[in-house]
Amino acid sequence: QVQLAESGGGLVKAGDSLRLSCAASGRTFNIYVVAWFRQAPGKEREFVGRISGSGGSITYGDSVKGRFTISRDNAENTVYLQMNILKPEDTARYYCAAGGVYSTRPSVYAFWGQGTQVTVSS
């Protein structure tokens, strides 16, 4: 069982940066793939990126590639999402999720946080 808690969201201007954190409970956190998803009102949940348990494999969604960076510190049970050059279309609620499969599909992730809101003004 893993419990996840996101933090770091807020209101920023276009071009700014934010770093989201996903803090996890549990001593076996390093076995889990962790993914970030986002969901804007009226839209489907969108894959942002994922990182393997060791941190050796990372994949990004096309809309954030080159601007967002995922990293993890297993000693601190935390995964980070560094978001640079933010755009208004990045406005959404951001969720981290943990699971045993390296996938872009939300349905395969068993554990989810409550999300943190990111709003980017133009």
N, CA, C and O atoms as a printed pandas DataFrame, in Angstrom:
     atom_number atom_name residue_name chain_id  residue_number  x_coord  y_coord  z_coord
0              1         N          GLN        A               1    0.847   -1.185    0.000
1              2        CA          GLN        A               1    0.000    0.000    0.000
2              3         C          GLN        A               1    0.888    1.241    0.000
3              4         O          GLN        A               1    1.856    1.329    0.755
4              5         N          VAL        A               2    0.545    2.187   -0.850
5              6        CA          VAL        A               2    1.291    3.443   -0.949
6              7         C          VAL        A               2    0.301    4.596   -0.879
7              8         O          VAL        A               2   -0.732    4.584   -1.549
8              9         N          GLN        A               3    0.619    5.569   -0.079
9             10        CA          GLN        A               3   -0.180    6.796   -0.030
10            11         C          GLN        A               3    0.646    7.923   -0.621
11            12         O          GLN        A               3    1.826    8.077   -0.306
12            13         N          LEU        A               4    0.009    8.711   -1.484
13            14        CA          LEU        A               4    0.701    9.768   -2.211
14            15         C          LEU        A               4    0.087   11.124   -1.891
15            16         O          LEU        A               4   -1.124   11.244   -1.709
16            17         N          ALA        A               5    0.935   12.137   -1.827
17            18        CA          ALA        A               5    0.459   13.496   -1.567
18            19         C          ALA        A               5    1.235   14.471   -2.429
19            20         O          ALA        A               5    2.455   14.587   -2.310
20            21         N          GLU        A               6    0.518   15.173   -3.300
21            22        CA          GLU        A               6    1.145   16.167   -4.159
22            23         C          GLU        A               6    1.181   17.536   -3.467
23            24         O          GLU        A               6    0.334   17.852   -2.631
24            25         N          SER        A               7    2.169   18.323   -3.834
25            26        CA          SER        A               7    2.255   19.696   -3.343
26            27         C          SER        A               7    3.020   20.529   -4.352
27            28         O          SER        A               7    3.669   19.994   -5.251
28            29         N          GLY        A               8    2.941   21.837   -4.198
29            30        CA          GLY        A               8    3.724   22.726   -5.040
30            31         C          GLY        A               8    2.960   23.468   -6.106
31            32         O          GLY        A               8    3.527   24.302   -6.811
32            33         N          GLY        A               9    1.677   23.178   -6.234
33            34        CA          GLY        A               9    0.891   23.877   -7.239
34            35         C          GLY        A               9    0.659   25.330   -6.866
35            36         O          GLY        A               9    0.970   25.757   -5.754
36            37         N          GLY        A              10    0.109   26.084   -7.810
37            38        CA          GLY        A              10   -0.185   27.481   -7.539
38            39         C          GLY        A              10   -0.552   28.232   -8.793
39            40         O          GLY        A              10   -0.756   27.646   -9.856
40            41         N          LEU        A              11   -0.634   29.546   -8.652
41            42        CA          LEU        A              11   -0.963   30.438   -9.764
42            43         C          LEU        A              11    0.315   31.128  -10.221
43            44         O          LEU        A              11    0.990   31.793   -9.435
44            45         N          VAL        A              12    0.640   30.964  -11.496
45            46        CA          VAL        A              12    1.847   31.568  -12.050
46            47         C          VAL        A              12    1.512   32.211  -13.389
47            48         O          VAL        A              12    0.412   32.040  -13.916
48            49         N          LYS        A              13    2.470   32.951  -13.930
49            50        CA          LYS        A              13    2.297   33.574  -15.231
50            51         C          LYS        A              13    2.963   32.728  -16.310
51            52         O          LYS        A              13    3.861   31.932  -16.033
52            53         N          ALA        A              14    2.515   32.914  -17.522
53            54        CA          ALA        A              14    3.117   32.207  -18.647
54            55         C          ALA        A              14    4.620   32.492  -18.682
55            56         O          ALA        A              14    5.060   33.630  -18.523
56            57         N          GLY        A              15    5.393   31.423  -18.894
57            58        CA          GLY        A              15    6.841   31.543  -18.911
58            59         C          GLY        A              15    7.509   31.230  -17.586
59            60         O          GLY        A              15    8.721   31.017  -17.533
60            61         N          ASP        A              16    6.730   31.200  -16.521
61            62        CA          ASP        A              16    7.275   30.894  -15.200
62            63         C          ASP        A              16    7.535   29.406  -15.037
63            64         O          ASP        A              16    7.230   28.598  -15.915
64            65         N          SER        A              17    8.106   29.068  -13.891
65            66        CA          SER        A              17    8.398   27.684  -13.544
66            67         C          SER        A              17    7.737   27.319  -12.221
67            68         O          SER        A              17    7.469   28.175  -11.378
68            69         N          LEU        A              18    7.484   26.033  -12.067
69            70        CA          LEU        A              18    6.984   25.479  -10.811
70            71         C          LEU        A              18    7.588   24.103  -10.641
71            72         O          LEU        A              18    7.904   23.424  -11.617
72            73         N          ARG        A              19    7.747   23.698   -9.392
73            74        CA          ARG        A              19    8.163   22.326   -9.117
74            75         C          ARG        A              19    7.128   21.670   -8.224
75            76         O          ARG        A              19    6.865   22.122   -7.110
76            77         N          LEU        A              20    6.551   20.600   -8.733
77            78        CA          LEU        A              20    5.606   19.816   -7.955
78            79         C          LEU        A              20    6.345   18.668   -7.270
79            80         O          LEU        A              20    7.329   18.135   -7.783
80            81         N          SER        A              21    5.837   18.314   -6.105
81            82        CA          SER        A              21    6.390   17.177   -5.372
82            83         C          SER        A              21    5.301   16.142   -5.148
83            84         O          SER        A              21    4.126   16.473   -4.992
84            85         N          CYS        A              22    5.709   14.905   -5.137
85            86        CA          CYS        A              22    4.813   13.792   -4.837
86            87         C          CYS        A              22    5.484   12.989   -3.731
87            88         O          CYS        A              22    6.428   12.239   -3.980
88            89         N          ALA        A              23    4.990   13.153   -2.515
89            90        CA          ALA        A              23    5.578   12.474   -1.360
90            91         C          ALA        A              23    4.818   11.182   -1.096
91            92         O          ALA        A              23    3.587   11.166   -1.097
92            93         N          ALA        A              24    5.547   10.114   -0.872
93            94        CA          ALA        A              24    4.930    8.806   -0.694
94            95         C          ALA        A              24    5.250    8.215    0.662
95            96         O          ALA        A              24    6.309    8.453    1.243
96            97         N          SER        A              25    4.295    7.438    1.144
97            98        CA          SER        A              25    4.533    6.655    2.347
98            99         C          SER        A              25    4.981    5.265    1.921
99           100         O          SER        A              25    4.842    4.904    0.752
100          101         N          GLY        A              26    5.510    4.488    2.839
101          102        CA          GLY        A              26    5.860    3.115    2.519
102          103         C          GLY        A              26    7.344    2.922    2.285
103          104         O          GLY        A              26    8.005    3.763    1.676
104          105         N          ARG        A              27    7.859    1.809    2.772
105          106        CA          ARG        A              27    9.292    1.559    2.679
106          107         C          ARG        A              27    9.700    0.941    1.354
107          108         O          ARG        A              27   10.894    0.835    1.071
108          109         N          THR        A              28    8.731    0.526    0.526
109          110        CA          THR        A              28    9.069   -0.108   -0.746
110          111         C          THR        A              28    8.776    0.808   -1.921
111          112         O          THR        A              28    8.487    0.332   -3.019
112          113         N          PHE        A              29    8.844    2.079   -1.712
113          114        CA          PHE        A              29    8.508    3.048   -2.751
114          115         C          PHE        A              29    9.341    2.853   -3.996
115          116         O          PHE        A              29    8.859    3.091   -5.103
116          117         N          ASN        A              30   10.585    2.425   -3.842
117          118        CA          ASN        A              30   11.472    2.361   -5.001
118          119         C          ASN        A              30   11.124    1.249   -5.979
119          120         O          ASN        A              30   11.748    1.152   -7.035
120          121         N          ILE        A              31   10.156    0.415   -5.662
121          122        CA          ILE        A              31    9.762   -0.614   -6.622
122          123         C          ILE        A              31    8.669   -0.112   -7.561
123          124         O          ILE        A              31    8.329   -0.784   -8.535
124          125         N          TYR        A              32    8.125    1.049   -7.276
125          126        CA          TYR        A              32    6.984    1.522   -8.037
126          127         C          TYR        A              32    7.365    2.487   -9.154
127          128         O          TYR        A              32    8.207    3.369   -8.984
128          129         N          VAL        A              33    6.723    2.292  -10.295
129          130        CA          VAL        A              33    6.724    3.322  -11.324
130          131         C          VAL        A              33    5.835    4.461  -10.821
131          132         O          VAL        A              33    4.769    4.221  -10.254
132          133         N          VAL        A              34    6.273    5.676  -11.030
133          134        CA          VAL        A              34    5.454    6.827  -10.662
134          135         C          VAL        A              34    5.198    7.658  -11.918
135          136         O          VAL        A              34    6.114    7.952  -12.687
136          137         N          ALA        A              35    3.967    8.018  -12.102
137          138        CA          ALA        A              35    3.582    8.823  -13.262
138          139         C          ALA        A              35    2.883   10.098  -12.811
139          140         O          ALA        A              35    2.274   10.154  -11.743
140          141         N          TRP        A              36    2.986   11.099  -13.641
141          142        CA          TRP        A              36    2.225   12.327  -13.461
142          143         C          TRP        A              36    1.167   12.401  -14.547
143          144         O          TRP        A              36    1.441   12.144  -15.720
144          145         N          PHE        A              37   -0.031   12.751  -14.147
145          146        CA          PHE        A              37   -1.129   13.012  -15.063
146          147         C          PHE        A              37   -1.701   14.387  -14.729
147          148         O          PHE        A              37   -1.459   14.933  -13.653
148          149         N          ARG        A              38   -2.451   14.924  -15.656
149          150        CA          ARG        A              38   -3.135   16.177  -15.384
150          151         C          ARG        A              38   -4.522   16.128  -16.003
151          152         O          ARG        A              38   -4.771   15.412  -16.973
152          153         N          GLN        A              39   -5.400   16.897  -15.424
153          154        CA          GLN        A              39   -6.760   16.939  -15.926
154          155         C          GLN        A              39   -7.316   18.354  -15.810
155          156         O          GLN        A              39   -7.372   18.935  -14.726
156          157         N          ALA        A              40   -7.716   18.878  -16.934
157          158        CA          ALA        A              40   -8.352   20.190  -16.975
158          159         C          ALA        A              40   -9.861   19.992  -16.989
159          160         O          ALA        A              40  -10.334   18.930  -17.393
160          161         N          PRO        A              41  -10.621   20.981  -16.561
161          162        CA          PRO        A              41  -12.081   20.842  -16.530
162          163         C          PRO        A              41  -12.638   20.477  -17.896
163          164         O          PRO        A              41  -12.325   21.120  -18.898
164          165         N          GLY        A              42  -13.459   19.450  -17.927
165          166        CA          GLY        A              42  -14.106   19.047  -19.166
166          167         C          GLY        A              42  -13.229   18.231  -20.096
167          168         O          GLY        A              42  -13.640   17.893  -21.206
168          169         N          LYS        A              43  -12.023   17.914  -19.649
169          170        CA          LYS        A              43  -11.126   17.147  -20.504
170          171         C          LYS        A              43  -10.744   15.829  -19.839
171          172         O          LYS        A              43  -10.895   15.657  -18.630
172          173         N          GLU        A              44  -10.252   14.913  -20.648
173          174        CA          GLU        A              44   -9.805   13.630  -20.121
174          175         C          GLU        A              44   -8.455   13.791  -19.410
175          176         O          GLU        A              44   -7.703   14.736  -19.647
176          177         N          ARG        A              45   -8.188   12.828  -18.535
177          178        CA          ARG        A              45   -6.909   12.838  -17.843
178          179         C          ARG        A              45   -5.787   12.599  -18.867
179          180         O          ARG        A              45   -5.859   11.677  -19.678
180          181         N          GLU        A              46   -4.769   13.435  -18.813
181          182        CA          GLU        A              46   -3.692   13.409  -19.794
182          183         C          GLU        A              46   -2.384   12.948  -19.158
183          184         O          GLU        A              46   -2.028   13.380  -18.062
184          185         N          PHE        A              47   -1.684   12.081  -19.848
185          186        CA          PHE        A              47   -0.384   11.610  -19.403
186          187         C          PHE        A              47    0.643   12.727  -19.532
187          188         O          PHE        A              47    0.763   13.350  -20.588
188          189         N          VAL        A              48    1.383   12.978  -18.456
189          190        CA          VAL        A              48    2.426   13.992  -18.463
190          191         C          VAL        A              48    3.802   13.344  -18.551
191          192         O          VAL        A              48    4.641   13.759  -19.350
192          193         N          GLY        A              49    4.025   12.340  -17.736
193          194        CA          GLY        A              49    5.314   11.663  -17.755
194          195         C          GLY        A              49    5.354   10.555  -16.728
195          196         O          GLY        A              49    4.466   10.457  -15.881
196          197         N          ARG        A              50    6.372    9.724  -16.794
197          198        CA          ARG        A              50    6.513    8.606  -15.878
198          199         C          ARG        A              50    7.989    8.353  -15.628
199          200         O          ARG        A              50    8.842    8.694  -16.448
200          201         N          ILE        A              51    8.274    7.753  -14.490
201          202        CA          ILE        A              51    9.646    7.427  -14.136
202          203         C          ILE        A              51    9.662    6.048  -13.507
203          204         O          ILE        A              51    8.805    5.720  -12.686
204          205         N          SER        A              52   10.632    5.248  -13.891
205          206        CA          SER        A              52   10.734    3.902  -13.352
206          207         C          SER        A              52   11.184    3.941  -11.891
207          208         O          SER        A              52   11.590    4.984  -11.379
208          209         N          GLY        A              53   11.103    2.791  -11.239
209          210        CA          GLY        A              53   11.433    2.725   -9.828
210          211         C          GLY        A              53   12.845    3.169   -9.510
211          212         O          GLY        A              53   13.086    3.822   -8.495
212          213         N          SER        A              54   13.768    2.818  -10.369
213          214        CA          SER        A              54   15.169    3.200  -10.158
214          215         C          SER        A              54   15.464    4.613  -10.635
215          216         O          SER        A              54   16.487    5.198  -10.281
216          217         N          GLY        A              55   14.559    5.156  -11.442
217          218        CA          GLY        A              55   14.800    6.466  -12.042
218          219         C          GLY        A              55   15.565    6.389  -13.346
219          220         O          GLY        A              55   15.874    7.416  -13.950
220          221         N          GLY        A              56   15.872    5.181  -13.784
221          222        CA          GLY        A              56   16.685    5.023  -14.977
222          223         C          GLY        A              56   15.929    5.202  -16.286
223          224         O          GLY        A              56   16.541    5.450  -17.325
224          225         N          SER        A              57   14.618    5.080  -16.247
225          226        CA          SER        A              57   13.810    5.255  -17.449
226          227         C          SER        A              57   12.767    6.322  -17.198
227          228         O          SER        A              57   12.037    6.285  -16.208
228          229         N          ILE        A              58   12.710    7.273  -18.113
229          230        CA          ILE        A              58   11.762    8.383  -17.992
230          231         C          ILE        A              58   11.133    8.621  -19.366
231          232         O          ILE        A              58   11.819    8.592  -20.388
232          233         N          THR        A              59    9.846    8.851  -19.375
233          234        CA          THR        A              59    9.125    9.144  -20.615
234          235         C          THR        A              59    8.223   10.340  -20.379
235          236         O          THR        A              59    7.676   10.508  -19.289
236          237         N          TYR        A              60    8.066   11.177  -21.408
237          238        CA          TYR        A              60    7.227   12.356  -21.302
238          239         C          TYR        A              60    6.144   12.356  -22.364
239          240         O          TYR        A              60    6.309   11.790  -23.445
240          241         N          GLY        A              61    5.042   12.996  -22.041
241          242        CA          GLY        A              61    4.022   13.227  -23.038
242          243         C          GLY        A              61    4.482   14.275  -24.033
243          244         O          GLY        A              61    5.319   15.118  -23.708
244          245         N          ASP        A              62    3.949   14.231  -25.230
245          246        CA          ASP        A              62    4.406   15.123  -26.293
246          247         C          ASP        A              62    4.191   16.597  -25.957
247          248         O          ASP        A              62    4.985   17.447  -26.360
248          249         N          SER        A              63    3.139   16.898  -25.232
249          250        CA          SER        A              63    2.822   18.297  -24.968
250          251         C          SER        A              63    3.765   18.959  -23.961
251          252         O          SER        A              63    3.792   20.185  -23.856
252          253         N          VAL        A              64    4.528   18.168  -23.230
253          254        CA          VAL        A              64    5.408   18.738  -22.210
254          255         C          VAL        A              64    6.882   18.444  -22.478
255          256         O          VAL        A              64    7.758   18.945  -21.772
256          257         N          LYS        A              65    7.148   17.647  -23.478
257          258        CA          LYS        A              65    8.516   17.230  -23.766
258          259         C          LYS        A              65    9.401   18.465  -24.010
259          260         O          LYS        A              65    9.040   19.365  -24.768
260          261         N          GLY        A              66   10.550   18.482  -23.358
261          262        CA          GLY        A              66   11.470   19.602  -23.501
262          263         C          GLY        A              66   11.241   20.722  -22.496
263          264         O          GLY        A              66   12.093   21.595  -22.333
264          265         N          ARG        A              67   10.096   20.703  -21.823
265          266        CA          ARG        A              67    9.789   21.750  -20.833
266          267         C          ARG        A              67    9.694   21.202  -19.409
267          268         O          ARG        A              67   10.032   21.894  -18.448
268          269         N          PHE        A              68    9.242   19.977  -19.279
269          270        CA          PHE        A              68    9.048   19.360  -17.966
270          271         C          PHE        A              68   10.117   18.291  -17.733
271          272         O          PHE        A              68   10.578   17.637  -18.669
272          273         N          THR        A              69   10.496   18.132  -16.474
273          274        CA          THR        A              69   11.482   17.124  -16.092
274          275         C          THR        A              69   11.008   16.394  -14.845
275          276         O          THR        A              69   10.616   17.011  -13.855
276          277         N          ILE        A              70   11.051   15.072  -14.915
277          278        CA          ILE        A              70   10.688   14.238  -13.764
278          279         C          ILE        A              70   11.954   13.676  -13.148
279          280         O          ILE        A              70   12.881   13.276  -13.851
280          281         N          SER        A              71   11.979   13.653  -11.832
281          282        CA          SER        A              71   13.092   13.034  -11.107
282          283         C          SER        A              71   12.536   12.408   -9.836
283          284         O          SER        A              71   11.398   12.667   -9.445
284          285         N          ARG        A              72   13.343   11.594   -9.209
285          286        CA          ARG        A              72   12.889   10.992   -7.957
286          287         C          ARG        A              72   14.057   10.842   -7.000
287          288         O          ARG        A              72   15.207   10.664   -7.403
288          289         N          ASP        A              73   13.724   10.919   -5.723
289          290        CA          ASP        A              73   14.688   10.708   -4.652
290          291         C          ASP        A              73   14.107    9.604   -3.783
291          292         O          ASP        A              73   13.273    9.869   -2.916
292          293         N          ASN        A              74   14.538    8.380   -4.005
293          294        CA          ASN        A              74   13.961    7.253   -3.278
294          295         C          ASN        A              74   14.311    7.281   -1.798
295          296         O          ASN        A              74   13.574    6.733   -0.978
296          297         N          ALA        A              75   15.408    7.901   -1.452
297          298        CA          ALA        A              75   15.758    8.026   -0.039
298          299         C          ALA        A              75   14.760    8.911    0.698
299          300         O          ALA        A              75   14.527    8.745    1.895
300          301         N          GLU        A              76   14.174    9.853   -0.035
301          302        CA          GLU        A              76   13.174   10.768    0.523
302          303         C          GLU        A              76   11.753   10.367    0.153
303          304         O          GLU        A              76   10.798   11.057    0.510
304          305         N          ASN        A              77   11.609    9.246   -0.567
305          306        CA          ASN        A              77   10.276    8.793   -1.002
306          307         C          ASN        A              77    9.515    9.907   -1.741
307          308         O          ASN        A              77    8.329   10.125   -1.492
308          309         N          THR        A              78   10.195   10.592   -2.634
309          310        CA          THR        A              78    9.584   11.726   -3.302
310          311         C          THR        A              78    9.920   11.712   -4.793
311          312         O          THR        A              78   11.039   11.400   -5.199
312          313         N          VAL        A              79    8.929   12.056   -5.577
313          314        CA          VAL        A              79    9.095   12.261   -7.014
314          315         C          VAL        A              79    8.773   13.718   -7.315
315          316         O          VAL        A              79    7.848   14.296   -6.744
316          317         N          TYR        A              80    9.544   14.296   -8.215
317          318        CA          TYR        A              80    9.384   15.704   -8.542
318          319         C          TYR        A              80    8.980   15.883  -10.003
319          320         O          TYR        A              80    9.325   15.075  -10.864
320          321         N          LEU        A              81    8.254   16.943  -10.254
321          322        CA          LEU        A              81    7.927   17.358  -11.616
322          323         C          LEU        A              81    8.327   18.819  -11.737
323          324         O          LEU        A              81    7.643   19.709  -11.232
324          325         N          GLN        A              82    9.437   19.050  -12.409
325          326        CA          GLN        A              82    9.903   20.415  -12.662
326          327         C          GLN        A              82    9.258   20.895  -13.951
327          328         O          GLN        A              82    9.422   20.280  -15.005
328          329         N          MET        A              83    8.532   21.985  -13.861
329          330        CA          MET        A              83    7.807   22.502  -15.013
330          331         C          MET        A              83    8.353   23.871  -15.371
331          332         O          MET        A              83    8.270   24.813  -14.583
332          333         N          ASN        A              84    8.904   23.971  -16.550
333          334        CA          ASN        A              84    9.480   25.236  -17.031
334          335         C          ASN        A              84    8.693   25.750  -18.232
335          336         O          ASN        A              84    7.960   25.003  -18.880
336          337         N          ILE        A              85    8.857   27.019  -18.511
337          338        CA          ILE        A              85    8.199   27.678  -19.653
338          339         C          ILE        A              85    6.717   27.321  -19.660
339          340         O          ILE        A              85    6.187   26.853  -20.667
340          341         N          LEU        A              86    6.068   27.540  -18.555
341          342        CA          LEU        A              86    4.662   27.170  -18.432
342          343         C          LEU        A              86    3.797   27.995  -19.370
343          344         O          LEU        A              86    4.056   29.171  -19.625
344          345         N          LYS        A              87    2.765   27.339  -19.870
345          346        CA          LYS        A              87    1.826   27.948  -20.808
346          347         C          LYS        A              87    0.424   27.900  -20.210
347          348         O          LYS        A              87    0.153   27.064  -19.347
348          349         N          PRO        A              88   -0.466   28.774  -20.648
349          350        CA          PRO        A              88   -1.847   28.716  -20.143
350          351         C          PRO        A              88   -2.484   27.342  -20.347
351          352         O          PRO        A              88   -3.298   26.910  -19.531
352          353         N          GLU        A              89   -2.124   26.662  -21.416
353          354        CA          GLU        A              89   -2.706   25.337  -21.672
354          355         C          GLU        A              89   -2.178   24.263  -20.718
355          356         O          GLU        A              89   -2.656   23.129  -20.749
356          357         N          ASP        A              90   -1.215   24.597  -19.882
357          358        CA          ASP        A              90   -0.762   23.676  -18.837
358          359         C          ASP        A              90   -1.660   23.737  -17.602
359          360         O          ASP        A              90   -1.494   22.948  -16.672
360          361         N          THR        A              91   -2.598   24.661  -17.594
361          362        CA          THR        A              91   -3.507   24.781  -16.461
362          363         C          THR        A              91   -4.323   23.508  -16.295
363          364         O          THR        A              91   -5.006   23.075  -17.224
364          365         N          ALA        A              92   -4.252   22.917  -15.128
365          366        CA          ALA        A              92   -4.932   21.655  -14.846
366          367         C          ALA        A              92   -4.675   21.271  -13.396
367          368         O          ALA        A              92   -3.886   21.905  -12.696
368          369         N          ARG        A              93   -5.348   20.236  -12.973
369          370        CA          ARG        A              93   -5.036   19.624  -11.694
370          371         C          ARG        A              93   -4.051   18.486  -11.992
371          372         O          ARG        A              93   -4.305   17.634  -12.843
372          373         N          TYR        A              94   -2.947   18.492  -11.287
373          374        CA          TYR        A              94   -1.884   17.528  -11.529
374          375         C          TYR        A              94   -1.901   16.448  -10.449
375          376         O          TYR        A              94   -1.964   16.732   -9.253
376          377         N          TYR        A              95   -1.842   15.208  -10.911
377          378        CA          TYR        A              95   -1.879   14.051  -10.031
378          379         C          TYR        A              95   -0.628   13.203  -10.218
379          380         O          TYR        A              95   -0.121   13.062  -11.331
380          381         N          CYS        A              96   -0.140   12.643   -9.126
381          382        CA          CYS        A              96    0.866   11.601   -9.251
382          383         C          CYS        A              96    0.205   10.264   -8.928
383          384         O          CYS        A              96   -0.749   10.182   -8.154
384          385         N          ALA        A              97    0.743    9.233   -9.543
385          386        CA          ALA        A              97    0.188    7.893   -9.394
386          387         C          ALA        A              97    1.331    6.891   -9.349
387          388         O          ALA        A              97    2.372    7.095   -9.974
388          389         N          ALA        A              98    1.133    5.820   -8.615
389          390        CA          ALA        A              98    2.168    4.797   -8.489
390          391         C          ALA        A              98    1.592    3.438   -8.853
391          392         O          ALA        A              98    0.435    3.133   -8.562
392          393         N          GLY        A              99    2.419    2.635   -9.493
393          394        CA          GLY        A              99    1.982    1.306   -9.871
394          395         C          GLY        A              99    3.155    0.435  -10.243
395          396         O          GLY        A              99    4.310    0.855  -10.179
396          397         N          GLY        A             100    2.837   -0.801  -10.640
397          398        CA          GLY        A             100    3.898   -1.741  -10.946
398          399         C          GLY        A             100    4.219   -1.885  -12.418
399          400         O          GLY        A             100    5.119   -2.635  -12.795
400          401         N          VAL        A             101    3.481   -1.166  -13.252
401          402        CA          VAL        A             101    3.659   -1.308  -14.698
402          403         C          VAL        A             101    4.073    0.032  -15.283
403          404         O          VAL        A             101    3.530    1.076  -14.923
404          405         N          TYR        A             102    5.025   -0.009  -16.174
405          406        CA          TYR        A             102    5.524    1.213  -16.823
406          407         C          TYR        A             102    4.590    1.521  -17.988
407          408         O          TYR        A             102    4.739    0.985  -19.086
408          409         N          SER        A             103    3.618    2.402  -17.721
409          410        CA          SER        A             103    2.556    2.625  -18.701
410          411         C          SER        A             103    2.155    4.087  -18.743
411          412         O          SER        A             103    2.409    4.848  -17.809
412          413         N          THR        A             104    1.520    4.465  -19.855
413          414        CA          THR        A             104    0.960    5.812  -19.978
414          415         C          THR        A             104   -0.527    5.828  -19.649
415          416         O          THR        A             104   -1.149    6.891  -19.645
416          417         N          ARG        A             105   -1.092    4.681  -19.378
417          418        CA          ARG        A             105   -2.537    4.583  -19.154
418          419         C          ARG        A             105   -2.884    4.757  -17.680
419          420         O          ARG        A             105   -2.337    4.049  -16.835
420          421         N          PRO        A             106   -3.778    5.680  -17.358
421          422        CA          PRO        A             106   -4.139    5.893  -15.949
422          423         C          PRO        A             106   -4.683    4.640  -15.271
423          424         O          PRO        A             106   -4.483    4.446  -14.072
424          425         N          SER        A             107   -5.361    3.799  -16.021
425          426        CA          SER        A             107   -6.053    2.655  -15.416
426          427         C          SER        A             107   -5.116    1.634  -14.787
427          428         O          SER        A             107   -5.552    0.832  -13.961
428          429         N          VAL        A             108   -3.850    1.646  -15.156
429          430        CA          VAL        A             108   -2.944    0.624  -14.615
430          431         C          VAL        A             108   -2.291    1.053  -13.301
431          432         O          VAL        A             108   -1.596    0.265  -12.660
432          433         N          TYR        A             109   -2.517    2.293  -12.912
433          434        CA          TYR        A             109   -1.898    2.784  -11.679
434          435         C          TYR        A             109   -2.863    2.601  -10.513
435          436         O          TYR        A             109   -3.997    3.080  -10.536
436          437         N          ALA        A             110   -2.383    1.897   -9.499
437          438        CA          ALA        A             110   -3.264    1.518   -8.397
438          439         C          ALA        A             110   -3.402    2.606   -7.329
439          440         O          ALA        A             110   -4.421    2.683   -6.643
440          441         N          PHE        A             111   -2.388    3.433   -7.197
441          442        CA          PHE        A             111   -2.369    4.408   -6.103
442          443         C          PHE        A             111   -2.304    5.820   -6.674
443          444         O          PHE        A             111   -1.538    6.102   -7.596
444          445         N          TRP        A             112   -3.126    6.700   -6.102
445          446        CA          TRP        A             112   -3.227    8.070   -6.598
446          447         C          TRP        A             112   -3.224    9.060   -5.442
447          448         O          TRP        A             112   -3.713    8.773   -4.349
448          449         N          GLY        A             113   -2.661   10.232   -5.713
449          450        CA          GLY        A             113   -2.790   11.321   -4.778
450          451         C          GLY        A             113   -4.052   12.115   -5.058
451          452         O          GLY        A             113   -4.811   11.790   -5.971
452          453         N          GLN        A             114   -4.274   13.154   -4.271
453          454        CA          GLN        A             114   -5.473   13.981   -4.402
454          455         C          GLN        A             114   -5.300   15.073   -5.447
455          456         O          GLN        A             114   -6.278   15.693   -5.865
456          457         N          GLY        A             115   -4.093   15.307   -5.861
457          458        CA          GLY        A             115   -3.856   16.302   -6.884
458          459         C          GLY        A             115   -3.502   17.673   -6.324
459          460         O          GLY        A             115   -3.787   17.988   -5.168
460          461         N          THR        A             116   -2.875   18.478   -7.172
461          462        CA          THR        A             116   -2.558   19.856   -6.826
462          463         C          THR        A             116   -2.846   20.724   -8.051
463          464         O          THR        A             116   -2.511   20.352   -9.176
464          465         N          GLN        A             117   -3.462   21.872   -7.828
465          466        CA          GLN        A             117   -3.898   22.722   -8.929
466          467         C          GLN        A             117   -2.765   23.617   -9.424
467          468         O          GLN        A             117   -2.065   24.257   -8.639
468          469         N          VAL        A             118   -2.606   23.644  -10.726
469          470        CA          VAL        A             118   -1.669   24.553  -11.379
470          471         C          VAL        A             118   -2.469   25.443  -12.324
471          472         O          VAL        A             118   -3.186   24.950  -13.195
472          473         N          THR        A             119   -2.343   26.728  -12.150
473          474        CA          THR        A             119   -3.033   27.681  -13.006
474          475         C          THR        A             119   -2.006   28.628  -13.594
475          476         O          THR        A             119   -1.230   29.252  -12.870
476          477         N          VAL        A             120   -2.011   28.729  -14.924
477          478        CA          VAL        A             120   -1.052   29.574  -15.627
478          479         C          VAL        A             120   -1.820   30.673  -16.340
479          480         O          VAL        A             120   -2.647   30.402  -17.210
480          481         N          SER        A             121   -1.547   31.897  -15.969
481          482        CA          SER        A             121   -2.228   33.022  -16.595
482          483         C          SER        A             121   -1.401   33.537  -17.776
483          484         O          SER        A             121   -0.177   33.411  -17.808
484          485         N          SER        A             122   -2.103   34.113  -18.727
485          486        CA          SER        A             122   -1.425   34.613  -19.935
486          487         C          SER        A             122   -0.930   36.034  -19.753
487          488         O          SER        A             122   -0.339   36.604  -20.670
